[in-house]
Each structure stands twice: as C-alpha cells, then as structure tokens.
C-alpha cells in the first residue's frame, strides 16, 4: 500500500531519477515510437539505472520515483497541450 508521505518523499530521495522520469515523458511525446507509454517508461528506467548498484529497497523506491515523475509529466503535458489548443481555436 502506498502512502502519501511515501509519494512525496520519493522524488527528494532520488532527484536525478525524478528528472529522468520527467525527461522520459517529454521524449515519449516527441518521438514517433510504437511503444506504449508504459513500455517506453520502463525501458527508459532500465536505461537510467544502467550500472547503478542499488539494494532491492532502493531500486523499488527509485522505480516508484521514476514512475511518479513520468506520470506527473505526462499529465502536465496533456493539460498544457489542451490549454494551448483551447486558446488557439
């Protein structure tokens, strides 16, 4: 079970992972990949982790951080695009 405190603390524990998650979301929108958002996110997470040596607990928190940042960035992009298109019409 996820708690709100856990959700808020994760990006601060691994800020580079949160940045990588947000960057991956932008790349997914900009690319012409055939991968779903989840597939692209998970592949990007594996690339981000690369040769890092994490404990299983650290890897779990890092994964949560990446997924949370990715989801928030996708949401922000969708909202901003909607606002842009609404003002353009």
N, C-alpha and C positions, 0 to 999 in steps of 0.2 A: 504494500500500500504506500502510495506517495503522500507526503505531507507538504503543506505549503512552505514550511520553513526549509525543507529539503530542496524544493523547486527554486526558491530564492537564493539559496546559498551556493548551489552548484556552479553558476557562471563565475562567481567570485573565487572559487577554488581553482578553477582551470580557465582563466580568461583567454588564453590562446586558443583553447578548444571552442569556446563560445564564439570567438571571432571567426574561426574556421567554419563553424556551423552556419553563421550568417553569410559568409562568403560563398559557401557551397550553395545556399539557397539562391543567391544572385546568379551564380554560374548556371544553375539549372534553368532559370528563366531565360537566360541569354543564349543558351546552347540549343542546338537542334537535335538533342539526344532522343533516342527512342526509349530510354529508361524512365520508369515512373519516378515520382519524387522520392519515394521511399528507397528505391533501388539506388538512385543517384546519391541520396543522403548516406546510405550505408557504405557505398563504395568510397565516397569522399571521407567518411570517418576512418575507414581502414587505411586510406592513403595518409590521412592526417596522423594517425597513430604510428605508422611506419615501424621504426625500430625502438620506439619507447618501451621502457621496461616498467610496467605498472603491476601492482598487485591486482588480484581479481576485484577487490573492492574499489580500488582506484579506477580500474577500467570501467566498472559499472557506473561510477559517478561521472567519469569522462564521457561515456556514451550518453548518459542522461543529459549532461550539459550540452553536448553536440545536438542531440535531437530537439531539446527545448529551444536552443538558439535558432536552429533550422526552421522549426515550426513558427516561431515568432517572426522570423524574417519573411517567410512565405506569406504569413498573414498581413504583415505590413506592406509588402509589395502589392498584394491583391487590393488592399484598401487604397493605397496611393494610386494605383492604376485606375481604379474605379472613380476616384475623385478627379483624376486628370481627364478621363473620358467624359465624366458628367459635366465638367466645366467647358469642355471643348465642343459639346453639342448644343 
